[in-house]
């Protein structure tokens, strides 16, 4: 079996996730990386989008998930994205999802916080 990886990097969204009231009402920038382990060798050999996982469709699906519900934790959001992509798209052997949150209310200066979920389909 061949393993290939489709990667979506730094998909940015404005959303309303966080444990604090302000985060859920003012919102902030979130980013997601998704790595989809699959076999797209037939699609590559035939240059046929219908034989692989369409990353535009995946991006739009992530956007829907990020914006349809508010979560307290980015850990929850990352898990939901991973689970829902595995459920919706066929042919995925493994998925890695990273969700980053900027403007984090901590007592210091940081670029962002990130939660990562790795799930095997099987």
N, C-alpha and C positions, 0 to 999 in steps of 0.2 A: 504494500500500500504506500502511495506517495503522500507526503504531508507538505502542504503549502500553507502559507500564512497570508491572510488579508489583514492589513493594518489600517485603522483609522486613527490618526494622531491629532491631538489637540482640538478636537471638536468642541467649539465654545458655545455656551448657552447662558442666557440670563435667566435665573430661576430663584425660587424662594424656599431654600432648604436651610435648616439650622435649628439649634436648640433654643436660641434666644428669640424673643418676640420680634425684635427689629429685623433679624435675618429673614423671618418668614413674611414680613410685611414690606420691607424695603427691597430685599433681594440682593443678589450679587452674581458675580461671574463664576461659572463652573466650567471645567474642561473635562473631557473624557477621552481616553484611549481605549480602543478595542482591538484585540488580536484574535482573529478567527482562524483556528487550525482546521484545515479542510483539504480536500484533494481537488484542485482545479486544473489538473493536467488535461482532461478532455476539453474543457473550455479553452485552454491555451492552445491546444493542438488544432482546434477548429475555429479559433478566434470568434467564439460564440458566447455572448453574455448570458444567454438563457441556460447555459450549462455550469454556471458558477453562482456565487452569492453576490448579488448586486450591492455594492457598498453605498450607493445613493439611497437605496431602499433601507439599508441598515441605519444610515445616518438619520433619515426621516423617522424611523422607528424609535431610535434613541431620543431624538428631540421630543417626540410625543411622550415618552416615558418620563423624561426630565421635567416636563411641564404639566403633566396631567394631575400630579399629586405632590403635596409638600411632605418632605421627610425631615425628621430631626437630625438624622445621621447620614453622612455621605457613605458610610459603610452599608447602610440599608439600600441606598440608591444604587451603589455598585452591584450589590447582590441581585436587586430587582432587574437591572439591565442585563446581567449575565443570564439569569434564569429565563427571562422573557425572550431573549435572542435565541437561546438554545431551544426553547419551545416553538418559536415561530419559524425558524429557518432549518431546513434539512441539510444533512451532510456535514455538520460541525462535529469534529472529534474532541475539541478542547477550545475553551475561550478564556481570555484574560481581559478583565475590565479594570481600568483605573479611573477613579473620579478625583479631580482636584478642585479645591475650593480656595479662592483668593480672598483677601480682606477678612482674614480670620480674627475674631476677637480674642486674642491671647495677650498675655502680659509681656510681649516682646515683639521684635521685628522678625518676621518670616515671610518668605515668598508665597507659600501655600501649604496646605496639608493635603494628603493623598491617601485614599483607601484603595486597596487592590484585592480583587477576587479572582481566583483561578478555579475553573470547574471543568471536569472531564465529562463528556457525554457518554455514559455507559457504565 
